[in-house]
């Protein structure tokens, strides 16, 4: 009997019911989504045609080990893990040509192939082999085939950890180097958002596999009290206020207006009609959470040339005269989301969404990022992060006790500059200061080779997006700086390789 069938169908059904119930009964604002790409970019490739890009991709599957850290019988279970290679630009194993490896994160790899441009744009410069690896339990890399069954099974989802994920990456990279006879080809790992954290942690844990790492918008300090809980929403507020004081004030006042209408007889029906919700609101919090997600997303991914935050504020500020506060808020929603027949209040956090369900498990186990709303100088209503409440919710969902200190225990974080200065090397932490997650990022150089490269006007993972003719000079400069640093790592590596060969 395999792991999936060890637990009864009744147990699985009960857990799913608890998960579904929690989405209805919880009152904690949804955590801002990580991810290198905005939702609209995920659904619409931005550059080139899909067919022309996909012609260069070769899709492969590696027989991955379920458990890298134990020797129990089930540890040796294998599952197919997807990875994709583009060798069109590669100079070959006997040349000064690196392997650029992109770490897939909390979503299917399909989106990254067309939304991420850094590897594709720089492969010709480096004559690099491009590799994209999908994260376990996402996309087509799910043990036992069924994501729903895996997440409901306590034994199976226990293997869904970041440590197992980066061990997967190490195994596949070693396999690729062997397959391509590329023993001496240096590897640069690249990731954005959660994937950026994985890239940085991979360089620390597997320095013999990767020469260096580019960790874009990686909030590795948003754990265990290292960054202020209110940091994320403080930057969202700052972004809106700098864009339009009037827009900021309208949003700040809107929360009380929502409460005022909701308290009236038939108030939820009034709000439902006002915001054209697809389903009648059962509580005003669902509308607030939806708006919170809109504002977070446009601030986090406020990238050129469209600048979605400007679109929202133009909608709010440009509403006809005599439009009331909530009418202006709705105009901002329409400006950004488009003129729809109705608006799904679960669009950003849908219980059936692959990323949402799987990431919920990761945050309930080890990725505990304490993000909350502040009490003053914020355009959001007070909503501090409550660890005890969070723990209770995770226990009801999955029957596990979150480990809020595990990330800093396993990967480090406290006294980061002092510790990494001693032994770490070849990591670029890139950020844009308009990205709310930069509040948990590394923003100053740690050593000569563990460096921070940031832009004042940048947004989340902007440097990883495809190069465009409309890119502003500051973004072009950031990418050139990153490429120059990576080139210096590779040059030094080959110099060292010659020296050590001569000695032997």
C-alpha positions as CSV (number, residue, x, y, z in Angstrom):
1,X,0.0,0.0,0.0
2,X,1.5,3.4,-1.0
3,X,1.5,6.6,1.1
4,X,-1.6,8.0,-0.5
5,X,-3.8,5.1,0.3
6,X,-2.7,4.8,3.9
7,X,-5.1,7.4,5.1
8,X,-8.8,7.0,4.7
9,X,-10.9,9.0,2.3
10,X,-12.9,10.2,5.2
11,X,-9.9,11.8,6.8
12,X,-9.1,13.6,3.5
13,X,-12.6,14.8,3.2
14,X,-12.6,16.1,6.7
15,X,-9.4,18.1,6.2
16,X,-10.7,19.6,3.0
17,X,-13.8,20.7,4.8
18,X,-11.7,22.4,7.5
19,X,-9.7,24.2,4.9
20,X,-12.8,25.4,3.0
21,X,-14.4,26.5,6.3
22,X,-11.4,28.5,7.3
23,X,-11.6,30.6,4.2
24,X,-15.1,31.6,5.2
25,X,-14.6,32.1,8.9
26,X,-11.2,33.7,9.2
27,X,-10.8,37.4,9.8
28,X,-7.0,37.8,9.3
29,X,-6.2,39.8,6.1
30,X,-4.6,37.5,3.5
31,X,-0.9,37.6,3.4
32,X,0.5,39.4,0.3
33,X,1.4,37.0,-2.4
34,X,5.0,36.3,-3.2
35,X,5.9,35.3,-6.7
36,X,8.2,36.8,-9.3
37,X,5.3,37.6,-11.7
38,X,2.1,39.5,-11.4
39,X,-1.1,37.5,-12.1
40,X,-1.7,39.3,-15.4
41,X,1.9,38.5,-16.6
42,X,1.3,34.8,-15.5
43,X,-1.7,34.6,-17.8
44,X,-0.3,36.7,-20.7
45,X,3.2,36.2,-21.9
46,X,4.6,39.7,-22.6
47,X,7.3,39.2,-25.1
48,X,7.6,37.2,-28.3
49,X,5.2,34.5,-29.3
50,X,4.8,31.3,-27.3
51,X,5.6,29.1,-30.3
52,X,8.9,30.9,-31.2
53,X,10.2,30.7,-27.6
54,X,9.0,27.2,-26.9
55,X,10.8,25.8,-30.0
56,X,14.1,26.2,-28.1
57,X,12.9,24.5,-24.9
58,X,13.3,20.8,-24.2
59,X,11.1,19.5,-21.5
60,X,12.5,16.7,-19.4
61,X,11.6,14.8,-16.2
62,X,14.1,13.6,-13.5
63,X,13.3,10.7,-11.3
64,X,13.5,12.6,-8.0
65,X,13.9,11.2,-4.6
66,X,11.0,11.9,-2.3
67,X,13.1,12.3,0.9
68,X,16.7,13.4,0.7
69,X,17.3,13.3,4.5
70,X,16.1,10.0,5.8
71,X,16.6,6.3,5.0
72,X,13.1,5.0,5.7
73,X,11.6,2.7,3.0
74,X,9.3,5.4,1.7
75,X,12.2,7.9,1.5
76,X,13.4,6.2,-1.6
77,X,10.1,6.7,-3.4
78,X,10.6,8.6,-6.7
79,X,8.5,11.1,-8.5
80,X,8.9,12.8,-11.9
81,X,10.2,16.4,-11.5
82,X,10.0,18.6,-14.5
83,X,12.9,20.7,-15.8
84,X,13.4,22.5,-19.0
85,X,16.6,23.1,-21.0
86,X,17.5,25.6,-23.7
87,X,20.9,24.8,-25.2
88,X,20.6,27.0,-28.3
89,X,23.1,29.6,-27.0
90,X,25.4,27.2,-25.1
91,X,29.1,27.3,-26.1
92,X,29.7,23.7,-24.8
93,X,31.5,22.1,-21.9
94,X,35.0,22.9,-23.2
95,X,34.5,26.6,-23.4
96,X,34.1,29.4,-20.9
97,X,30.3,29.0,-20.8
98,X,28.3,28.8,-17.6
99,X,25.0,27.1,-16.8
100,X,22.3,29.6,-15.8
101,X,19.7,27.8,-13.6
102,X,16.3,29.4,-12.7
103,X,14.6,28.1,-9.6
104,X,10.9,27.7,-10.0
105,X,9.0,28.6,-6.9
106,X,5.4,28.6,-5.7
107,X,3.7,28.1,-9.0
108,X,3.8,26.1,-12.2
109,X,7.0,26.5,-14.2
110,X,4.9,27.4,-17.3
111,X,4.6,31.0,-16.3
112,X,8.3,31.5,-15.7
113,X,9.3,30.3,-19.1
114,X,7.7,33.3,-20.8
115,X,7.5,35.8,-18.0
116,X,11.2,35.6,-16.9
117,X,13.7,37.1,-19.3
118,X,17.0,37.4,-17.4
119,X,18.3,34.0,-18.5
120,X,17.0,34.3,-22.1
121,X,18.4,37.9,-22.5
122,X,21.8,37.1,-21.1
123,X,22.4,33.6,-22.5
124,X,23.9,34.9,-25.7
125,X,26.3,37.2,-23.8
126,X,27.6,34.3,-21.7
127,X,27.0,31.5,-24.3
128,X,25.1,29.9,-21.5
129,X,23.1,26.7,-21.1
130,X,19.7,27.7,-19.7
131,X,17.9,25.5,-17.2
132,X,14.5,26.0,-15.5
133,X,13.6,23.6,-12.6
134,X,10.1,23.3,-11.2
135,X,9.5,23.3,-7.4
136,X,8.2,20.0,-6.0
137,X,4.4,19.9,-5.4
138,X,3.8,22.6,-8.1
139,X,2.9,22.3,-11.8
140,X,3.8,18.9,-13.1
141,X,6.2,18.0,-10.3
142,X,3.7,16.6,-7.7
143,X,4.6,13.4,-5.9
144,X,2.0,10.7,-6.5
145,X,0.4,12.7,-9.2
146,X,-2.5,14.4,-7.3
147,X,-1.8,17.7,-5.6
148,X,-5.2,17.6,-3.8
149,X,-4.5,14.2,-2.4
150,X,-0.9,15.0,-1.5
151,X,-1.9,18.2,0.4
152,X,-4.6,16.3,2.3
153,X,-2.3,13.5,3.3
154,X,-0.2,14.3,6.4
155,X,2.5,11.8,5.6
156,X,3.0,13.1,2.0
157,X,2.8,16.9,2.6
158,X,5.6,16.5,5.3
159,X,8.0,16.2,2.3
160,X,6.9,19.6,1.0
161,X,9.7,21.8,2.5
162,X,12.2,24.3,1.2
163,X,15.1,22.1,2.3
164,X,13.8,19.2,0.2
165,X,13.2,21.6,-2.7
166,X,16.8,22.9,-2.8
167,X,18.1,19.3,-2.4
168,X,16.0,18.5,-5.5
169,X,17.7,21.4,-7.4
170,X,21.1,20.1,-6.4
171,X,20.4,16.6,-7.6
172,X,19.1,17.8,-11.0
173,X,22.0,20.2,-11.5
174,X,24.5,17.5,-10.8
175,X,22.6,15.2,-13.2
176,X,22.6,17.8,-16.0
177,X,26.3,18.5,-15.6
178,X,27.0,14.8,-15.9
179,X,24.6,14.4,-18.9
180,X,26.3,17.3,-20.7
181,X,29.8,16.4,-19.7
182,X,30.0,19.8,-18.1
183,X,31.9,19.0,-14.9
184,X,33.8,22.2,-14.9
185,X,31.0,24.5,-16.2
186,X,30.2,27.0,-13.4
187,X,26.6,27.2,-12.3
188,X,24.8,30.5,-11.5
189,X,21.4,30.0,-9.8
190,X,18.7,32.6,-10.2
191,X,15.4,33.1,-8.4
192,X,12.9,35.8,-7.6
193,X,10.7,36.3,-4.5
194,X,10.5,33.0,-2.7
195,X,12.6,31.6,-5.5
196,X,15.2,34.3,-4.7
197,X,15.3,33.1,-1.1
198,X,15.9,29.6,-2.4
199,X,18.7,30.8,-4.6
200,X,20.5,32.6,-1.8
201,X,20.0,29.6,0.6
202,X,21.2,27.2,-2.1
203,X,24.5,29.1,-2.4
204,X,24.9,28.9,1.3
205,X,24.0,25.2,1.6
206,X,25.5,23.9,-1.7
207,X,28.5,26.1,-2.6
208,X,30.1,23.1,-4.3
209,X,27.2,23.0,-6.8
210,X,26.6,26.7,-7.5
211,X,29.3,29.3,-8.1
212,X,27.0,32.1,-7.3
213,X,23.4,33.3,-6.9
214,X,21.2,36.1,-8.0
215,X,18.4,36.5,-5.4
216,X,15.9,39.0,-6.7
217,X,13.4,40.6,-4.3
218,X,14.2,37.9,-1.7
219,X,12.7,38.9,1.7
220,X,15.0,36.6,3.7
221,X,14.8,38.9,6.7
222,X,11.0,38.7,7.0
223,X,11.2,35.9,9.5
224,X,11.5,35.6,13.3
225,X,11.3,39.3,14.0
226,X,14.2,40.4,11.8
227,X,12.1,42.9,9.9
228,X,9.3,45.0,11.3
229,X,5.9,43.4,10.9
230,X,4.5,46.6,9.5
231,X,7.3,47.1,7.0
232,X,5.4,45.7,4.0
233,X,2.3,47.8,4.4
234,X,4.3,50.9,5.3
235,X,5.9,50.8,1.9
236,X,2.5,50.2,0.2
237,X,1.2,53.3,2.0
238,X,4.3,55.3,1.0
239,X,4.0,54.2,-2.7
240,X,0.4,55.4,-2.8
241,X,1.0,58.6,-0.9
242,X,3.9,59.5,-3.2
243,X,1.8,58.8,-6.3
244,X,-1.2,60.8,-5.2
245,X,-2.0,62.3,-1.9
246,X,-5.7,62.5,-2.9
247,X,-5.8,58.8,-3.8
248,X,-4.1,57.9,-0.6
249,X,-6.6,59.9,1.5
250,X,-9.6,58.4,-0.4
251,X,-8.4,54.8,0.4
252,X,-7.6,55.7,4.0
253,X,-11.1,57.0,4.6
254,X,-12.8,54.2,2.7
255,X,-12.6,51.5,5.4
256,X,-14.8,53.4,7.8
257,X,-17.3,54.0,4.9
258,X,-17.4,50.3,4.3
259,X,-18.1,49.6,7.9
260,X,-20.7,52.4,8.1
261,X,-22.7,51.0,5.1
262,X,-22.3,47.4,6.3
263,X,-23.9,48.3,9.7
264,X,-27.1,49.4,7.9
265,X,-30.1,47.3,7.3
266,X,-29.4,45.3,4.1
267,X,-25.9,47.0,4.1
268,X,-24.1,44.0,2.7
269,X,-26.5,43.9,-0.2
270,X,-25.8,47.6,-0.8
271,X,-22.0,46.9,-0.9
272,X,-22.5,43.9,-3.1
273,X,-24.3,46.0,-5.7
274,X,-22.0,48.9,-5.3
275,X,-18.9,46.7,-6.0
276,X,-20.7,44.3,-8.4
277,X,-19.6,41.3,-6.5
278,X,-20.2,37.9,-8.2
279,X,-21.7,36.6,-5.0
280,X,-23.5,38.5,-2.3
281,X,-21.2,39.5,0.4
282,X,-21.6,37.6,3.7
283,X,-19.4,40.0,5.6
284,X,-17.8,43.3,4.8
285,X,-14.3,41.8,5.6
286,X,-14.3,39.9,2.3
287,X,-14.6,43.2,0.4
288,X,-11.8,44.8,2.5
289,X,-9.6,41.8,2.0
290,X,-10.2,42.0,-1.8
291,X,-9.3,45.7,-1.8
292,X,-6.3,45.1,0.4
293,X,-5.1,42.6,-2.2
294,X,-5.6,45.0,-5.1
295,X,-3.6,47.7,-3.4
296,X,-0.8,45.3,-2.4
297,X,-0.5,43.8,-5.9
298,X,-0.3,47.1,-7.7
299,X,2.3,48.5,-5.3
300,X,4.4,45.3,-5.3
301,X,4.4,45.0,-9.1
302,X,4.3,48.6,-10.0
303,X,6.6,48.2,-13.0
304,X,7.1,50.2,-16.2
305,X,5.7,50.9,-18.7
306,X,2.2,50.4,-17.4
307,X,2.7,51.3,-13.7
308,X,-0.5,49.7,-12.3
309,X,-0.5,51.7,-9.2
310,X,-0.9,54.9,-11.3
311,X,-3.8,53.2,-13.1
312,X,-5.6,52.6,-9.8
313,X,-5.0,56.1,-8.6
314,X,-6.1,57.7,-11.9
315,X,-9.3,55.7,-11.6
316,X,-9.9,56.9,-8.1
317,X,-8.9,60.5,-8.7
318,X,-10.5,60.7,-12.1
319,X,-14.0,59.7,-11.0
320,X,-16.7,62.2,-11.9
321,X,-17.4,65.1,-9.5
322,X,-19.8,64.4,-6.7
323,X,-18.8,60.7,-6.7
324,X,-18.7,59.5,-3.1
325,X,-15.7,57.8,-1.5
326,X,-16.7,54.2,-2.2
327,X,-17.7,55.2,-5.8
328,X,-14.2,56.4,-6.3
329,X,-12.7,53.2,-4.8
330,X,-14.8,51.2,-7.2
331,X,-13.6,53.3,-10.1
332,X,-10.1,52.4,-9.1
333,X,-11.0,48.7,-9.1
334,X,-12.5,49.0,-12.6
335,X,-9.5,50.9,-13.9
336,X,-7.1,48.2,-12.9
337,X,-9.2,45.0,-13.1
338,X,-11.2,46.0,-16.2
339,X,-14.9,46.6,-16.7
340,X,-16.4,43.2,-15.8
341,X,-19.9,42.0,-15.3
342,X,-19.0,41.1,-11.7
343,X,-15.9,41.0,-9.5
344,X,-14.9,37.8,-7.6
345,X,-13.9,38.6,-4.1
346,X,-11.8,35.4,-4.0
347,X,-9.8,36.2,-7.1
348,X,-6.6,36.9,-5.3
349,X,-6.9,34.1,-2.8
350,X,-9.1,31.4,-4.3
351,X,-9.3,28.2,-2.3
352,X,-9.1,26.1,-5.5
353,X,-6.0,28.0,-6.9
354,X,-2.9,25.7,-7.0
355,X,-0.5,28.3,-5.7
356,X,-2.8,29.5,-2.9
357,X,-3.5,26.0,-1.5
358,X,0.1,24.9,-1.7
359,X,1.6,28.1,-0.4
360,X,-0.9,28.0,2.5
361,X,0.8,24.7,3.6
362,X,4.3,26.2,3.3
363,X,3.4,29.3,5.4
364,X,1.7,27.0,8.0
365,X,4.8,24.9,8.3
366,X,8.0,26.9,8.0
367,X,7.5,30.0,5.9
368,X,6.0,32.0,8.7
369,X,6.2,35.7,7.6
370,X,4.7,37.9,10.2
371,X,3.1,40.7,8.1
372,X,0.6,43.0,9.6
373,X,-1.1,46.4,9.3
374,X,0.2,49.3,11.5
375,X,-1.9,51.5,13.7
376,X,-0.7,55.0,12.6
377,X,0.4,56.7,9.4
378,X,-1.1,53.9,7.3
379,X,-3.9,53.9,4.8
380,X,-5.0,50.5,6.0
381,X,-7.1,49.7,9.1
382,X,-5.2,48.2,12.1
383,X,-4.6,44.5,11.7
384,X,-1.4,43.4,13.5
385,X,-0.1,39.9,13.0
386,X,-1.3,37.6,15.7
387,X,1.0,34.5,16.0
388,X,-1.3,32.7,18.4
389,X,-4.2,33.1,16.1
390,X,-2.1,32.1,13.2
391,X,-1.0,28.9,15.0
392,X,-4.6,28.0,15.8
393,X,-5.7,28.4,12.2
394,X,-2.8,26.3,10.9
395,X,-3.6,23.6,13.4
396,X,-7.2,23.6,12.2
397,X,-6.1,23.4,8.6
398,X,-3.4,20.9,8.6
399,X,-3.0,19.7,12.2
400,X,0.6,21.1,12.4
401,X,2.3,23.6,14.7
402,X,4.0,26.3,12.6
403,X,7.7,26.7,13.2
404,X,8.3,30.5,13.1
405,X,11.9,30.2,14.1
406,X,12.9,27.3,11.8
407,X,14.0,29.4,8.8
408,X,16.5,31.4,10.8
409,X,17.6,28.2,12.6
410,X,18.2,26.3,9.4
411,X,19.4,29.0,7.0
412,X,20.4,31.8,9.4
413,X,19.3,35.4,9.5
414,X,20.2,36.8,12.9
415,X,23.4,38.9,12.8
416,X,23.3,38.3,9.0
417,X,26.1,40.7,8.1
418,X,28.5,39.5,10.7
419,X,27.9,35.8,9.9
420,X,27.8,35.9,6.1
421,X,30.8,38.2,6.1
422,X,32.8,35.3,7.6
423,X,32.0,32.6,5.1
424,X,29.5,33.5,2.3
425,X,30.5,34.7,-1.1
426,X,29.0,35.3,-4.6
427,X,25.5,36.4,-3.8
428,X,23.6,39.3,-5.3
429,X,20.6,40.5,-3.4
430,X,18.7,42.7,-5.8
431,X,15.7,44.9,-4.8
432,X,13.5,47.7,-5.8
433,X,12.7,50.1,-3.0
434,X,9.1,50.6,-4.1
435,X,8.6,46.9,-3.6
436,X,6.9,46.3,-0.2
437,X,8.9,43.1,0.3
438,X,12.1,45.1,0.1
439,X,11.4,45.8,3.8
440,X,12.6,42.3,4.4
441,X,15.4,42.3,1.9
442,X,19.2,42.8,2.2
443,X,19.8,46.4,1.2
444,X,23.5,46.9,2.0
445,X,26.7,45.1,1.0
446,X,27.8,42.4,3.4
447,X,31.2,41.8,1.8
448,X,33.0,42.4,-1.5
449,X,31.1,39.5,-3.1
450,X,27.8,39.4,-1.1
451,X,26.3,42.6,-2.4
452,X,23.1,44.5,-2.5
453,X,22.0,46.0,-5.8
454,X,18.9,48.1,-5.6
455,X,17.0,50.8,-7.4
456,X,14.9,53.5,-5.7
457,X,12.1,53.2,-8.3
458,X,12.2,49.4,-8.8
459,X,9.4,46.9,-8.0
460,X,9.2,43.2,-7.2
461,X,11.6,41.1,-9.3
462,X,11.6,43.8,-12.0
463,X,15.2,43.0,-13.0
464,X,14.3,39.4,-13.9
465,X,11.6,40.5,-16.4
466,X,12.4,40.5,-20.2
467,X,14.4,43.5,-21.4
468,X,12.2,46.0,-23.3
469,X,13.0,49.1,-25.4
470,X,10.9,51.2,-22.9
471,X,13.0,50.2,-19.9
472,X,14.1,53.2,-17.9
473,X,17.9,54.0,-17.6
474,X,18.0,53.0,-13.9
475,X,16.6,49.5,-14.6
476,X,19.1,49.0,-17.5
477,X,21.9,50.1,-15.2
478,X,20.8,47.6,-12.5
479,X,20.8,44.7,-14.9
480,X,24.2,45.7,-16.3
481,X,25.6,45.8,-12.8
482,X,24.3,42.3,-12.0
483,X,25.7,40.9,-15.3
484,X,29.1,42.6,-14.6
485,X,29.2,41.0,-11.2
486,X,28.3,37.6,-12.5
487,X,30.9,37.8,-15.3
488,X,33.5,38.6,-12.7
489,X,32.6,35.5,-10.7
490,X,32.9,33.4,-13.8
491,X,36.2,35.0,-14.9
492,X,37.7,34.4,-11.4
493,X,36.5,30.8,-11.4
494,X,38.2,29.9,-14.6
495,X,41.4,31.6,-13.4
496,X,41.3,29.6,-10.2
497,X,40.5,26.4,-12.3
498,X,43.7,26.9,-14.3
499,X,45.8,27.6,-11.2
500,X,44.5,24.5,-9.3
501,X,45.0,22.3,-12.4
502,X,48.6,23.4,-12.7
503,X,49.2,22.6,-9.1
504,X,48.0,19.0,-9.6
